[in-house]
Amino acid sequence: MQKLTYMIILQTTNGKIDVLMLCNGSATDLPSQGPELASMFCTIDSYDNHGEMSNYFAAMNEATTKGGTLSVIATGWDPGIFSINRVLFESFLADGTTNFFYGPGVSQGHSEAVRAVDGVKKGVQYTIPVDENLQKVQNGEILDLTPREKQLRHCVIVAEEGADKGVIEKTIKEMPNYFEPYNTIVDFVDEEEFIKNHSSMPHGGFVIRTGFTGAERNPETMEFSLKLAKNPEFTASAMLPYARAAKRMYDNGDRGAKTVFDIAPALLSPKSHSELVKELL
Amino acid sequence: MQKLTYMIILQTTNGKIDVLMLCNGSATDLPSQGPELASMFCTIDSYDNHGEMSNYFAAMNEATTKGGTLSVIATGWDPGIFSINRVLFESFLADGTTNFFYGPGVSQGHSEAVRAVDGVKKGVQYTIPVDENLQKVQNGEILDLTPREKQLRHCVIVAEEGADKGVIEKTIKEMPNYFEPYNTIVDFVDEEEFIKNHSSMPHGGFVIRTGFTGAERNPETMEFSLKLAKNPEFTASAMLPYARAAKRMYDNGDRGAKTVFDIAPALLSPKSHSELVKELL
């Protein structure tokens, strides 16, 4: 455990730790710290490396099974709430197509990529849905969209004094994976404006499934969306109920690694089952 | 079991019935048929009388517990998918307000009420969200709306020959509970136009939670919506995954009455757990 930057202890019972909330990064922190801590404590994390998810789940499942603990991995909103909607939407509307649009909002990964470019003093990257195609999908059109047709990337940059803005713009626009597959707009602003107008962390997005029911193929659309003023705070808010669920499942004898797919809605709520049935069903 | 109008047998294993889908009405059919059938078979239903939900759950829980069966009550979209979103939204965004808007679409209950009015030959009632207030809520305003501020009711009527349209309109608009609390528009059309343009069953609606995170009270909005061309077909489509879940839970030793709150997303999906983690988390 070399680099334990953040850890929140959520709740203790008689001095015993119930659940740890692991708030570290997915690139290098969680792959080592996650299994180590999960072998000793029940944990919740917001691991978000989609490509490595199966491996992380396997490592966490091994650690929790050996340790007799329970961990919920990959909570937050994507993975997390968006993942739940992907599964529910596919299940409720079997014959259909799911599309996602991200934004409008700040992408941390893309902002970091922009800030790594030579001559960039400050920078932020806004991911913006391509409105025309978002509206088509919302209205039930079945489209197979490329990344470029779904998202626009808007970079706002403060250049170092004397830096060549043309070179910065070209370097960003041609960056493979991050910007090359998209239409990218690069704007330069002065530092004062950047601090004033580009320091917040909005985000959001859409999960939309368009599909068909019945022999006449009736078009049906399901949509979930988020508009977040502050991405990190909302992510924390969406992680918290999984700590409640983890404690309940652990107390009920359940062990091992869990995902948001394995947790019934009632376990997330502070309300009793009879309150839920009466008030919210 | 006097009046068994519809029943679908979903699936049998070696000639044994796995799950019954009960597709009868909530007013008189399910309160008697539900517990009777649930004492013998695992069942799924779309019971939708919100005011009697706790009593129905108790009756179904008693029947299934005695019978050693498992039943999922109140599936569909409301109750059902909307209920899940109410619980998830409250859990993920604890400090907030949830609003619902229904429509645009045909309300069966209100259409039946209209058709019961003297002089009405054919009639349909469209529930329409009050667009101005829907947009405010979608944009994060915290509003405590009355029924009149949320929904508009639009009735399309074919009058019997010689009927007094003024009396029909007045009778509808003054009907307590159904129309009196709302702004209601009553339009009269001829039978040909009615059959041509008012015979389909669209519906839909919105669940929107606006709330706050963090010490600075950052505004955050979560929204779920449905746009359905054919309400009954979509309801059936949304019930089906609960039959899958019921069979899995029963095979796993679970018994008793369940709601959509008690069922983890993974149980609804035809995909394996490892497919879900890899593809949809």
Interface residues (C-beta under 8 A of the other chain):
Chain A: H50 M53 S54 F57 A74 P79 I81 S83 I84 R86 V87 L88 E90 S91 F92 L93 A94 N139 G140 T213 G214 E216 N218 P219 E220 T221 M222 E223 F224 S225 L226 K227 L228 A229 K230 E233 F234 A236 S237 A238 L240 P241 T259 V260 F261 D262 I263 A264 P265 A266 L268 S269 P270 K271 H273 S274 L276 V277 K278 L280 L281
Chain B: H50 M53 S54 F57 A74 P79 I81 S83 I84 R86 V87 L88 E90 S91 F92 L93 A94 N139 G140 T213 G214 E216 N218 P219 E220 T221 M222 E223 F224 S225 L226 K227 L228 A229 K230 E233 F234 A236 S237 A238 L240 P241 T259 V260 F261 D262 I263 A264 P265 A266 L268 S269 P270 K271 H273 S274 L276 V277 K278 L280 L281
